[in-house]
Amino acid sequence: MKHKPPPRRRHRSSGELISTLTFLGVGLAFAGETKVLLAGGQRLQALAMGLFCVLCLAGAARFHIHNLWHFIQSRRR
């Protein structure tokens, strides 16, 4: 039996938009701070801040990542 992927849903609620913009803004702020820390020679702190940046940007793209995951899973079966 072939597994049918869930239908794509348009994420348009106010809460989803606010959290996406918040993740994006914080991720960009962390990216700037990472650059400042690297310029100051603080590599360990810059590495941690860079990781936080990537995680926040992934949070902003969470719906796209979800849809891509289901697309890949549907192609594997």
Buried (B, 14 or more C-beta within 10 A) or exposed (E): EEEEBEEEEEBEEEEEEEBBEEBBEBBBBBBEBBBEBBEEEEEEBBEBBBEBBBEBBEBBBBBEEBBEEBEEEEEEE
